[in-house]
């Protein structure tokens, strides 16, 4: 049975507009509110450079209870693209939709604020091109 990942897009939950990332960067901070959230980080990858064999791109949904996200941050969801290391030794660079489930609760603590962080490592010429948004869990 084939399953397609279709989600309703809400521009208020957009974490990153389509575009190239060639250096590490943090996105804008989004306030999820005071309640529990269970959802999906949806990454639409259109290009991923792996030409030199050492490029690694880590896309993370970070969370905090501090509005400026200056302390108390945790990683709620993460996907690594590019040339991966053992035991994941195959390059993951195919264009497509990647869906990573998350919840804004860890060990009884709710995390209100989130942002998308992209860590870029290796010899990067063009980088990675993607968009990302949060969608309600099924």
N, CA, C and O atoms as a MOPAC input file, in Angstrom:
PM7 MOZYME 1SCF
protein

 N      0.84900 1    -1.18000 1     0.00000 1
 C      0.00000 1     0.00000 1     0.00000 1
 C      0.89300 1     1.24100 1     0.00000 1
 O      1.78200 1     1.37600 1     0.84100 1
 N      0.65400 1     2.12200 1    -0.92800 1
 C      1.43300 1     3.35100 1    -1.01700 1
 C      0.75100 1     4.44300 1    -0.20800 1
 O     -0.46500 1     4.61900 1    -0.27600 1
 N      1.55500 1     5.17600 1     0.56000 1
 C      1.00600 1     6.25200 1     1.38000 1
 C      1.68800 1     7.56100 1     1.01300 1
 O      2.91600 1     7.64400 1     0.98400 1
 N      0.90000 1     8.56000 1     0.73900 1
 C      1.43300 1     9.87400 1     0.40700 1
 C      1.29100 1    10.78800 1     1.61700 1
 O      0.31900 1    10.70300 1     2.36700 1
 N      2.25700 1    11.64600 1     1.79100 1
 C      2.25000 1    12.57100 1     2.92200 1
 C      1.62000 1    13.88600 1     2.49800 1
 O      2.30700 1    14.78900 1     2.01900 1
 N      0.32000 1    13.98900 1     2.67500 1
 C     -0.39900 1    15.21400 1     2.34600 1
 C     -0.80800 1    15.90800 1     3.63300 1
 O     -1.37400 1    15.29400 1     4.53800 1
 N     -0.51000 1    17.19900 1     3.69900 1
 C     -0.81500 1    17.97900 1     4.88100 1
 C     -1.43400 1    19.29700 1     4.46400 1
 O     -1.15800 1    19.80200 1     3.37500 1
 N     -2.26500 1    19.85100 1     5.32000 1
 C     -2.79200 1    21.18300 1     5.09100 1
 C     -1.71900 1    22.18400 1     5.48400 1
 O     -1.21600 1    22.15800 1     6.60700 1
 N     -1.37000 1    23.06800 1     4.55200 1
 C     -0.33800 1    24.07200 1     4.81300 1
 C     -0.97000 1    25.29800 1     5.45200 1
 O     -1.96400 1    25.82800 1     4.95700 1
 N     -0.37800 1    25.74300 1     6.56100 1
 C     -0.79100 1    26.96800 1     7.24400 1
 C      0.42400 1    27.88300 1     7.27500 1
 O      1.43100 1    27.55300 1     7.90200 1
 N      0.34400 1    29.01900 1     6.61200 1
 C      1.51200 1    29.90700 1     6.51900 1
 C      1.99600 1    30.37600 1     7.89300 1
 O      3.16100 1    30.74600 1     8.03600 1
 N      1.12600 1    30.36900 1     8.90200 1
 C      1.54400 1    30.75500 1    10.25400 1
 C      2.48100 1    29.71700 1    10.86800 1
 O      3.17100 1    30.00500 1    11.84600 1
 N      2.50700 1    28.50800 1    10.29700 1
 C      3.34700 1    27.43600 1    10.81700 1
 C      4.54100 1    27.14300 1     9.90300 1
 O      5.21000 1    26.12000 1    10.05400 1
 N      4.79700 1    28.03900 1     8.96300 1
 C      5.95300 1    27.87300 1     8.08700 1
 C      7.23300 1    28.14200 1     8.88000 1
 O      7.37600 1    29.19000 1     9.50900 1
 N      8.14600 1    27.19600 1     8.84100 1
 C      9.40900 1    27.32900 1     9.56800 1
 C     10.53000 1    27.83400 1     8.66100 1
 O     11.47600 1    28.46000 1     9.14000 1
 N     10.43500 1    27.56700 1     7.34500 1
 C     11.43200 1    28.04100 1     6.39300 1
 C     10.82400 1    28.05700 1     5.00900 1
 O     10.28100 1    27.05600 1     4.54100 1
 N     10.92100 1    29.21500 1     4.35100 1
 C     10.48000 1    29.32500 1     2.96400 1
 C     11.50000 1    28.62300 1     2.07000 1
 O     12.65600 1    28.45500 1     2.45600 1
 N     11.07400 1    28.21700 1     0.88800 1
 C     11.98200 1    27.55500 1    -0.05200 1
 C     13.17600 1    28.44800 1    -0.32200 1
 O     13.03300 1    29.65300 1    -0.53100 1
 N     14.34600 1    27.85200 1    -0.31600 1
 C     15.55100 1    28.61500 1    -0.59100 1
 C     16.79200 1    27.85200 1    -0.18700 1
 O     16.73000 1    26.84900 1     0.52400 1
 N     17.91600 1    28.34900 1    -0.65400 1
 C     19.21200 1    27.72400 1    -0.44700 1
 C     19.80000 1    28.06500 1     0.91300 1
 O     19.68800 1    29.19700 1     1.38200 1
 N     20.43300 1    27.07000 1     1.54800 1
 C     21.18700 1    27.26700 1     2.78100 1
 C     22.58900 1    26.71300 1     2.53100 1
 O     22.75500 1    25.51900 1     2.28000 1
 N     23.59600 1    27.58600 1     2.60000 1
 C     24.98100 1    27.16500 1     2.36700 1
 C     25.84700 1    27.34900 1     3.60900 1
 O     27.02600 1    26.99600 1     3.60000 1
 N     25.26800 1    27.90000 1     4.68100 1
 C     25.98300 1    28.09200 1     5.94900 1
 C     24.98200 1    27.87500 1     7.08200 1
 O     23.78000 1    28.06500 1     6.89700 1
 N     25.47200 1    27.48300 1     8.23800 1
 C     24.60300 1    27.23600 1     9.39100 1
 C     23.75100 1    28.46100 1     9.70700 1
 O     24.22500 1    29.59600 1     9.64500 1
 N     22.47500 1    28.21400 1    10.05000 1
 C     21.55900 1    29.32400 1    10.31700 1
 C     20.40900 1    28.85900 1    11.19600 1
 O     20.00900 1    27.69500 1    11.15200 1
 N     19.88400 1    29.77900 1    11.99400 1
 C     18.68000 1    29.55400 1    12.79000 1
 C     17.55500 1    30.37500 1    12.19600 1
 O     17.76200 1    31.50200 1    11.74600 1
 N     16.35500 1    29.79800 1    12.19800 1
 C     15.19400 1    30.49200 1    11.66200 1
 C     14.49100 1    31.33000 1    12.71500 1
 O     14.94500 1    31.44900 1    13.85300 1
 N     13.37500 1    31.90400 1    12.30500 1
 C     12.56000 1    32.71400 1    13.20500 1
 C     11.92700 1    31.83200 1    14.28000 1
 O     11.70800 1    30.63700 1    14.08000 1
 N     11.64200 1    32.44900 1    15.41700 1
 C     11.04800 1    31.74500 1    16.55500 1
 C      9.52700 1    31.79000 1    16.43200 1
 O      8.94300 1    32.83600 1    16.14500 1
 N      8.89900 1    30.64200 1    16.65200 1
 C      7.45100 1    30.50400 1    16.58000 1
 C      6.92600 1    30.14600 1    17.96900 1
 O      7.45200 1    29.24200 1    18.61800 1
 N      5.89600 1    30.84700 1    18.42200 1
 C      5.24800 1    30.57900 1    19.70400 1
 C      4.11400 1    29.58500 1    19.46900 1
 O      3.13300 1    29.90700 1    18.80000 1
 N      4.24600 1    28.36900 1    20.02200 1
 C      3.21100 1    27.35100 1    19.86900 1
 C      2.07100 1    27.52000 1    20.86200 1
 O      1.04300 1    26.85300 1    20.74600 1
 N      2.24200 1    28.40400 1    21.83400 1
 C      1.23500 1    28.58700 1    22.86300 1
 C      1.54500 1    27.72600 1    24.07100 1
 O      2.53800 1    26.99800 1    24.08700 1
 N      0.69500 1    27.81100 1    25.08000 1
 C      0.97000 1    27.16200 1    26.36100 1
 C      0.59400 1    25.68700 1    26.40500 1
 O      0.93700 1    25.00400 1    27.37000 1
 N     -0.10100 1    25.17200 1    25.39300 1
 C     -0.59900 1    23.80100 1    25.43900 1
 C      0.29600 1    22.77100 1    24.79000 1
 O      1.34600 1    23.08600 1    24.23000 1
 N     -0.15200 1    21.52400 1    24.88200 1
 C      0.53200 1    20.37500 1    24.29600 1
 C      0.32300 1    20.37000 1    22.78900 1
 O     -0.78900 1    20.59500 1    22.31100 1
 N      1.40100 1    20.11100 1    22.03400 1
 C      1.32900 1    20.04000 1    20.57600 1
 C      1.97100 1    18.73500 1    20.12400 1
 O      3.09400 1    18.41100 1    20.51200 1
 N      1.24900 1    18.00100 1    19.30700 1
 C      1.78900 1    16.80500 1    18.67300 1
 C      1.63800 1    17.02400 1    17.17500 1
 O      0.52800 1    17.20400 1    16.67700 1
 N      2.76700 1    17.00800 1    16.45400 1
 C      2.69700 1    17.32700 1    15.04100 1
 C      3.81400 1    16.68600 1    14.24400 1
 O      4.48900 1    15.76400 1    14.70200 1
 N      3.98800 1    17.19800 1    13.04500 1
 C      5.02100 1    16.72200 1    12.13900 1
 C      5.81800 1    17.90700 1    11.62000 1
 O      5.25200 1    18.94300 1    11.27200 1
 N      7.12600 1    17.74900 1    11.57100 1
 C      7.97300 1    18.68500 1    10.85500 1
 C      8.04200 1    18.15100 1     9.42700 1
 O      8.51900 1    17.04000 1     9.19800 1
 N      7.56900 1    18.93900 1     8.47500 1
 C      7.53000 1    18.52800 1     7.07500 1
 C      8.62300 1    19.29600 1     6.32200 1
 O      8.61000 1    20.52600 1     6.27100 1
 N      9.55400 1    18.55900 1     5.75000 1
 C     10.66100 1    19.14700 1     4.99700 1
 C     10.50200 1    18.75600 1     3.53700 1
 O     10.48300 1    17.57100 1     3.20300 1
 N     10.39000 1    19.75000 1     2.67100 1
 C     10.33200 1    19.51000 1     1.23800 1
 C     11.69200 1    19.86000 1     0.65000 1
 O     12.01300 1    21.03100 1     0.45000 1
 N     12.48400 1    18.82900 1     0.37500 1
 C     13.85200 1    18.98500 1    -0.12800 1
 C     13.83300 1    19.02700 1    -1.65100 1
 O     13.28600 1    18.13500 1    -2.30000 1
 N     14.44100 1    20.08100 1    -2.22000 1
 C     14.50400 1    20.17000 1    -3.68100 1
 C     15.90900 1    19.94300 1    -4.21900 1
 O     16.05900 1    19.54100 1    -5.37200 1
 N     16.95100 1    20.19000 1    -3.41100 1
 C     18.32700 1    19.95000 1    -3.85300 1
 C     19.23200 1    19.79500 1    -2.64400 1
 O     19.02200 1    20.42600 1    -1.60800 1
 N     20.24900 1    18.94200 1    -2.79100 1
 C     21.20600 1    18.70500 1    -1.71000 1
 C     22.56200 1    18.38900 1    -2.33900 1
 O     22.74000 1    17.35000 1    -2.97400 1
 N     23.49800 1    19.29100 1    -2.15400 1
 C     24.82600 1    19.10900 1    -2.74000 1
 C     25.64300 1    18.08200 1    -1.95600 1
 O     25.76100 1    18.17000 1    -0.73400 1
 N     26.20300 1    17.11100 1    -2.67500 1
 C     27.07400 1    16.10400 1    -2.05500 1
 C     28.31900 1    15.87800 1    -2.92300 1
 O     28.89500 1    14.79100 1    -2.90700 1
 N     28.73000 1    16.89100 1    -3.67300 1
 C     29.78400 1    16.76200 1    -4.68300 1
 C     31.14300 1    16.35100 1    -4.12700 1
 O     31.82800 1    15.53900 1    -4.74800 1
 N     31.55600 1    16.88500 1    -2.97800 1
 C     32.89400 1    16.59100 1    -2.47100 1
 C     32.93200 1    15.39600 1    -1.52300 1
 O     34.01100 1    14.94100 1    -1.14500 1
 N     31.77600 1    14.89000 1    -1.14000 1
 C     31.73700 1    13.69100 1    -0.32400 1
 C     31.81700 1    13.90200 1     1.17800 1
 O     31.85800 1    12.93100 1     1.93400 1
 N     31.84000 1    15.16500 1     1.63100 1
 C     31.91200 1    15.39300 1     3.08100 1
 C     30.85100 1    16.36700 1     3.58300 1
 O     30.92600 1    16.83200 1     4.72000 1
 N     29.87100 1    16.67700 1     2.75100 1
 C     28.82200 1    17.62700 1     3.14800 1
 C     27.79400 1    16.94700 1     4.05500 1
 O     27.30200 1    15.86100 1     3.74800 1
 N     27.47900 1    17.60000 1     5.17400 1
 C     26.44400 1    17.11400 1     6.08500 1
 C     25.56300 1    18.29300 1     6.46900 1
 O     26.05700 1    19.34900 1     6.86600 1
 N     24.25100 1    18.10200 1     6.34600 1
 C     23.27300 1    19.14100 1     6.65900 1
 C     22.31600 1    18.56900 1     7.71100 1
 O     21.60500 1    17.60200 1     7.43600 1
 N     22.29400 1    19.15000 1     8.89800 1
 C     21.41800 1    18.69100 1     9.96500 1
 C     20.32400 1    19.72800 1    10.17200 1
 O     20.59500 1    20.86600 1    10.55500 1
 N     19.08800 1    19.32200 1     9.91400 1
 C     17.93300 1    20.20600 1    10.07100 1
 C     17.21600 1    19.78300 1    11.35200 1
 O     16.76200 1    18.64500 1    11.46600 1
 N     17.11400 1    20.70900 1    12.32200 1
 C     16.54800 1    20.39300 1    13.63600 1
 C     15.42400 1    21.35200 1    13.99600 1
 O     15.48000 1    22.54500 1    13.69600 1
 N     14.40400 1    20.80800 1    14.64400 1
 C     13.36700 1    21.63200 1    15.24500 1
 C     13.74600 1    21.77500 1    16.71400 1
 O     13.61500 1    20.83000 1    17.49200 1
 N     14.21700 1    22.96300 1    17.08600 1
 C     14.63900 1    23.23300 1    18.45700 1
 C     13.48800 1    23.86500 1    19.22400 1
 O     12.63500 1    24.53700 1    18.64400 1
 N     13.47300 1    23.64300 1    20.54000 1
 C     12.40800 1    24.19500 1    21.38400 1
 C     12.99000 1    24.71900 1    22.68400 1
 O     14.05200 1    24.28600 1    23.13100 1
 N     12.26300 1    25.66900 1    23.28600 1
 C     12.67700 1    26.25300 1    24.56100 1
 C     11.45800 1    26.84100 1    25.25300 1
 O     10.41800 1    27.05200 1    24.63000 1
 N     11.59500 1    27.10400 1    26.54500 1
 C     10.57900 1    27.84500 1    27.28900 1
 C     10.93500 1    29.31900 1    27.38300 1
 O     10.18100 1    30.11200 1    27.94900 1
 N     12.08500 1    29.68600 1    26.82900 1
 C     12.54600 1    31.07000 1    26.82500 1
 C     12.23200 1    31.65500 1    25.44600 1
 O     12.66500 1    31.11000 1    24.43000 1
 N     11.49100 1    32.74900 1    25.40400 1
 C     11.04200 1    33.32400 1    24.13900 1
 C     12.18500 1    33.63400 1    23.17700 1
 O     12.02400 1    33.49200 1    21.96500 1
 N     13.32700 1    34.05100 1    23.69200 1
 C     14.47600 1    34.36900 1    22.84200 1
 C     15.30600 1    33.12600 1    22.52900 1
 O     16.25900 1    33.19800 1    21.75400 1
 N     14.95400 1    31.99400 1    23.12400 1
 C     15.65200 1    30.71800 1    22.93900 1
 C     17.13800 1    30.81800 1    23.28800 1
 O     17.98600 1    30.22900 1    22.61900 1
 N     17.43300 1    31.56600 1    24.33700 1
 C     18.81900 1    31.75100 1    24.76300 1
 C     19.26900 1    30.70800 1    25.77800 1
 O     20.45600 1    30.62700 1    26.09300 1
 N     18.32900 1    29.90300 1    26.29800 1
 C     18.69500 1    28.85200 1    27.25700 1
 C     17.60000 1    27.79800 1    27.28800 1
 O     16.49600 1    28.01500 1    26.79000 1
 N     17.91800 1    26.66800 1    27.87200 1
 C     16.93600 1    25.60900 1    28.05800 1
 C     16.43000 1    24.97100 1    26.78500 1
 O     15.30800 1    24.46500 1    26.76100 1
 N     17.22700 1    24.98000 1    25.71800 1
 C     16.77700 1    24.44200 1    24.43600 1
 C     16.92600 1    22.92800 1    24.36200 1
 O     17.86300 1    22.34900 1    24.91200 1
 N     15.97500 1    22.30000 1    23.66700 1
 C     16.00800 1    20.87000 1    23.38600 1
 C     15.71400 1    20.65700 1    21.90700 1
 O     15.15500 1    21.53500 1    21.25000 1
 N     16.08300 1    19.50800 1    21.38700 1
 C     15.78800 1    19.15100 1    20.00400 1
 C     14.55800 1    18.25300 1    19.98900 1
 O     14.56700 1    17.17600 1    20.58500 1
 N     13.50100 1    18.69200 1    19.31000 1
 C     12.27200 1    17.90900 1    19.23200 1
 C     12.23300 1    16.99000 1    18.02500 1
 O     11.60600 1    15.93100 1    18.07300 1
 N     12.89900 1    17.38100 1    16.93700 1
 C     12.90700 1    16.58800 1    15.70300 1
 C     14.17300 1    16.92400 1    14.92000 1
 O     14.65500 1    18.05600 1    14.95000 1
 N     14.70800 1    15.91200 1    14.21100 1
 C     15.95100 1    16.14100 1    13.47100 1
 C     16.01200 1    15.22000 1    12.26500 1
 O     15.57700 1    14.07000 1    12.32600 1
 N     16.56300 1    15.74300 1    11.15200 1
 C     16.82100 1    14.94000 1     9.95500 1
 C     18.17800 1    15.35500 1     9.41400 1
 O     18.47400 1    16.54400 1     9.29900 1
 N     19.00500 1    14.35900 1     9.08100 1
 C     20.34100 1    14.62300 1     8.56400 1
 C     20.37400 1    14.26200 1     7.08600 1
 O     19.96200 1    13.17000 1     6.69500 1
 N     20.86700 1    15.18700 1     6.26800 1
 C     21.01500 1    14.97800 1     4.82500 1
 C     22.48700 1    15.06000 1     4.45500 1
 O     23.31500 1    15.47400 1     5.26600 1
 N     22.81100 1    14.66700 1     3.24000 1
 C     24.17600 1    14.77400 1     2.74700 1
 C     24.91200 1    13.46400 1     2.86500 1
 O     24.31300 1    12.39300 1     2.77300 1
 N     26.20600 1    13.54900 1     3.06900 1
 C     27.06700 1    12.37200 1     3.18800 1
 C     27.14400 1    11.97500 1     4.64800 1
 O     27.82500 1    12.62300 1     5.44200 1
 N     26.45200 1    10.92100 1     4.99500 1
 C     26.34400 1    10.50600 1     6.38400 1
 C     27.51800 1     9.62200 1     6.77500 1
 O     28.21400 1     9.07400 1     5.92000 1
 N     27.72300 1     9.49200 1     8.05500 1
 C     28.82600 1     8.68300 1     8.58100 1
 C     28.29900 1     7.35100 1     9.10700 1
 O     27.09700 1     7.19700 1     9.32400 1
 N     29.18800 1     6.40100 1     9.30900 1
 C     28.83000 1     5.07500 1     9.81400 1
 C     28.06100 1     5.23400 1    11.11500 1
 O     28.45100 1     6.07300 1    11.92700 1
 N     26.98900 1     4.48000 1    11.36900 1
 C     26.51100 1     3.36100 1    10.57700 1
 C     25.60600 1     3.75900 1     9.42900 1
 O     25.20300 1     2.89800 1     8.64600 1
 N     25.27200 1     5.03800 1     9.30200 1
 C     24.43000 1     5.49200 1     8.18900 1
 C     25.36000 1     5.97300 1     7.08300 1
 O     25.52900 1     7.17900 1     6.90400 1
 N     25.96000 1     5.06100 1     6.34700 1
 C     27.04500 1     5.42800 1     5.45400 1
 C     26.62300 1     5.78600 1     4.03500 1
 O     27.48000 1     6.05900 1     3.19500 1
 N     25.35300 1     5.79200 1     3.75600 1
 C     24.89400 1     6.16100 1     2.42300 1
 C     24.49900 1     7.63400 1     2.39700 1
 O     24.00100 1     8.17100 1     3.38700 1
 N     24.72300 1     8.27400 1     1.26500 1
 C     24.31900 1     9.67300 1     1.12100 1
 C     22.79300 1     9.76200 1     1.06900 1
 O     22.14200 1     8.97400 1     0.38300 1
 N     22.23700 1    10.71300 1     1.79000 1
 C     20.79600 1    10.95500 1     1.76400 1
 C     20.60200 1    12.33700 1     1.15700 1
 O     20.71300 1    13.35500 1     1.84000 1
 N     20.31000 1    12.35100 1    -0.13800 1
 C     20.22500 1    13.62900 1    -0.82900 1
 C     19.09000 1    13.68400 1    -1.83200 1
 O     19.00400 1    14.64000 1    -2.60300 1
 N     18.22400 1    12.70000 1    -1.84800 1
 C     17.14300 1    12.65200 1    -2.82400 1
 C     16.09000 1    13.71800 1    -2.54100 1
 O     15.65100 1    13.89200 1    -1.40400 1
 N     15.69300 1    14.42500 1    -3.59200 1
 C     14.62000 1    15.40400 1    -3.46400 1
 C     13.33500 1    14.68400 1    -3.07200 1
 O     13.09400 1    13.55000 1    -3.48600 1
 N     12.51900 1    15.35100 1    -2.27400 1
 C     11.25500 1    14.76400 1    -1.86800 1
 C     10.78600 1    15.32300 1    -0.54200 1
 O     11.36400 1    16.26800 1    -0.00400 1
 N      9.73100 1    14.72300 1    -0.02700 1
 C      9.13200 1    15.15200 1     1.24100 1
 C      9.56300 1    14.21600 1     2.35800 1
 O      9.45700 1    12.99500 1     2.25100 1
 N     10.04800 1    14.81900 1     3.42600 1
 C     10.48400 1    14.08300 1     4.61200 1
 C      9.63000 1    14.54900 1     5.78400 1
 O      9.50500 1    15.75000 1     6.02400 1
 N      9.03900 1    13.60300 1     6.51800 1
 C      8.11900 1    13.91400 1     7.60500 1
 C      8.69100 1    13.34700 1     8.90500 1
 O      8.92800 1    12.14500 1     9.02300 1
 N      8.90800 1    14.23500 1     9.87600 1
 C      9.48200 1    13.83900 1    11.14700 1
 C      8.48800 1    14.18800 1    12.25800 1
 O      8.22900 1    15.36900 1    12.49000 1
 N      7.92600 1    13.19100 1    12.94900 1
 C      6.98100 1    13.47500 1    14.02900 1
 C      7.66500 1    14.10500 1    15.23700 1
 O      8.84200 1    13.85600 1    15.49800 1
 N      6.91500 1    14.91800 1    15.96400 1
 C      7.44100 1    15.52700 1    17.19100 1
 C      6.30400 1    15.82600 1    18.14800 1
 O      5.13000 1    15.81500 1    17.77800 1
 N      6.67800 1    16.09000 1    19.37200 1
 C      5.74900 1    16.61300 1    20.38300 1
 C      6.52500 1    17.63200 1    21.19900 1
 O      7.73600 1    17.49200 1    21.37400 1
 N      5.84800 1    18.65400 1    21.69800 1
 C      6.54100 1    19.72900 1    22.41900 1
 C      6.66300 1    19.44600 1    23.91600 1
 O      6.75000 1    20.36900 1    24.72500 1
 N      6.66800 1    18.17600 1    24.26900 1
 C      6.79800 1    17.76600 1    25.66900 1
 C      7.93700 1    16.77100 1    25.79600 1
 O      8.04800 1    15.82900 1    25.01200 1
 N      8.78400 1    16.99300 1    26.79600 1
 C      9.82800 1    16.03200 1    27.14300 1
 C      9.93200 1    15.95100 1    28.65800 1
 O     10.06800 1    16.97200 1    29.33300 1
 N      9.86800 1    14.73600 1    29.18900 1
 C     10.04200 1    14.50100 1    30.61800 1
 C      9.11100 1    15.37700 1    31.47000 1
 O      9.50000 1    15.87600 1    32.52500 1
 N      7.87300 1    15.55000 1    30.98500 1
 C      6.88100 1    16.31500 1    31.72900 1
 C      6.94000 1    17.82200 1    31.55000 1
 O      6.14500 1    18.54600 1    32.15000 1
 N      7.87700 1    18.30900 1    30.73000 1
 C      8.00300 1    19.75300 1    30.49000 1
 C      7.48900 1    20.09100 1    29.09700 1
 O      7.89600 1    19.48100 1    28.10800 1
 N      6.59000 1    21.07300 1    29.03000 1
 C      6.10900 1    21.57000 1    27.73600 1
 C      7.01600 1    22.70100 1    27.28000 1
 O      7.38300 1    23.57500 1    28.06500 1
 N      7.37000 1    22.67500 1    26.01000 1
 C      8.21800 1    23.70400 1    25.41500 1
 C      7.36600 1    24.53400 1    24.44900 1
 O      6.80700 1    24.01400 1    23.48400 1
 N      7.28600 1    25.81200 1    24.73100 1
 C      6.37100 1    26.71400 1    24.03700 1
 C      6.92800 1    27.27700 1    22.73200 1
 O      6.17500 1    27.46400 1    21.77600 1
 N      8.22000 1    27.54800 1    22.67600 1
 C      8.82900 1    28.24500 1    21.53500 1
 C      9.66900 1    27.28000 1    20.70600 1
 O     10.40000 1    26.45300 1    21.25000 1
 N      9.55800 1    27.39400 1    19.38500 1
 C     10.33300 1    26.54300 1    18.48800 1
 C     10.96000 1    27.37900 1    17.37600 1
 O     10.49500 1    28.47200 1    17.05100 1
 N     12.02800 1    26.82900 1    16.80700 1
 C     12.65300 1    27.40700 1    15.61000 1
 C     13.33200 1    26.28200 1    14.85000 1
 O     13.63300 1    25.22800 1    15.40900 1
 N     13.56700 1    26.52100 1    13.57700 1
 C     14.28900 1    25.57200 1    12.75500 1
 C     15.75300 1    25.98100 1    12.71800 1
 O     16.07700 1    27.14400 1    12.47900 1
 N     16.62200 1    25.02700 1    12.95400 1
 C     18.05600 1    25.27700 1    12.92100 1
 C     18.67900 1    24.36200 1    11.87800 1
 O     18.39300 1    23.16500 1    11.84200 1
 N     19.53400 1    24.93100 1    11.02800 1
 C     20.23100 1    24.14100 1    10.01300 1
 C     21.72400 1    24.25100 1    10.26200 1
 O     22.29500 1    25.34000 1    10.21100 1
 N     22.34800 1    23.11800 1    10.53000 1
 C     23.78700 1    23.04800 1    10.74300 1
 C     24.42100 1    22.51200 1     9.46600 1
 O     24.08100 1    21.42200 1     9.00500 1
 N     25.34200 1    23.28000 1     8.89800 1
 C     26.00500 1    22.91400 1     7.65300 1
 C     27.47000 1    22.62500 1     7.94600 1
 O     28.15500 1    23.44200 1     8.56100 1
 N     27.95900 1    21.45500 1     7.50600 1
 C     29.34800 1    21.07800 1     7.73600 1
 C     29.94000 1    20.47300 1     6.46900 1
 O     29.22200 1    19.91800 1     5.63800 1
 N     31.24700 1    20.58600 1     6.33300 1
 C     31.94400 1    20.01500 1     5.18900 1
 C     32.31400 1    21.06900 1     4.16900 1
 O     32.20000 1    22.26800 1     4.42500 1
 N     32.75500 1    20.61300 1     3.01600 1
 C     33.14900 1    21.50000 1     1.92300 1
 C     31.91800 1    21.77200 1     1.07200 1
 O     31.56300 1    20.97000 1     0.20700 1
 N     31.27200 1    22.89600 1     1.31600 1
 C     29.98500 1    23.20100 1     0.69500 1
 C     30.15000 1    24.29300 1    -0.35300 1
 O     30.69700 1    25.36100 1    -0.07800 1
 N     29.67200 1    24.00700 1    -1.55300 1
 C     29.69000 1    25.00600 1    -2.62300 1
 C     28.29800 1    25.62000 1    -2.78900 1
 O     28.13100 1    26.83600 1    -2.68800 1
 N     27.30300 1    24.76900 1    -3.04400 1
 C     25.94900 1    25.28600 1    -3.25900 1
 C     25.01600 1    25.04100 1    -2.08500 1
 O     24.12000 1    25.85300 1    -1.85000 1
 N     25.18600 1    23.97100 1    -1.34700 1
 C     24.38900 1    23.74200 1    -0.14900 1
 C     23.14000 1    22.91600 1    -0.36100 1
 O     23.08000 1    22.04300 1    -1.22600 1
 N     22.14200 1    23.21700 1     0.45600 1
 C     20.89200 1    22.46900 1     0.47400 1
 C     19.73600 1    23.43300 1     0.25000 1
 O     19.74800 1    24.55300 1     0.76000 1
 N     18.74500 1    23.00000 1    -0.50600 1
 C     17.59800 1    23.83700 1    -0.82100 1
 C     16.34100 1    23.11600 1    -0.34300 1
 O     16.05900 1    21.99700 1    -0.76900 1
 N     15.58700 1    23.76700 1     0.54900 1
 C     14.38600 1    23.13700 1     1.07100 1
 C     13.44500 1    24.17400 1     1.66700 1
 O     13.81900 1    25.32500 1     1.89700 1
 N     12.21900 1    23.73700 1     1.90900 1
 C     11.25400 1    24.50400 1     2.69200 1
 C     10.79700 1    23.59100 1     3.82700 1
 O     10.95500 1    22.37300 1     3.74900 1
 N     10.22800 1    24.18100 1     4.88300 1
 C      9.78100 1    23.38600 1     6.01700 1
 C      8.59800 1    24.05600 1     6.71100 1
 O      8.50500 1    25.28100 1     6.77900 1
 N      7.70500 1    23.22200 1     7.21900 1
 C      6.57400 1    23.72400 1     7.99000 1
 C      6.13500 1    22.68000 1     8.99900 1
 O      6.50100 1    21.50800 1     8.90500 1
 N      5.34500 1    23.12400 1     9.96500 1
 C      4.76800 1    22.23500 1    10.96800 1
 C      3.34200 1    21.93000 1    10.54500 1
 O      2.60700 1    22.81000 1    10.09600 1
 N      2.96200 1    20.65500 1    10.69900 1
 C      1.60100 1    20.24000 1    10.37000 1
 C      1.03300 1    19.39700 1    11.51100 1
 O      1.78300 1    18.76500 1    12.25500 1
 N     -0.25900 1    19.39100 1    11.64000 1
 C     -0.94400 1    18.61000 1    12.65800 1
 C     -0.70400 1    17.12100 1    12.42700 1
 O     -0.71500 1    16.64800 1    11.29100 1
 N     -0.48700 1    16.38800 1    13.52500 1
 C     -0.31300 1    14.93700 1    13.43200 1
 C     -1.63900 1    14.29900 1    13.04700 1
 O     -2.70600 1    14.81800 1    13.37700 1
 N     -1.56600 1    13.17300 1    12.34900 1
 C     -2.78100 1    12.44100 1    11.94200 1
 C     -3.47300 1    11.85200 1    13.13500 1
 O     -4.50900 1    11.20400 1    12.99000 1

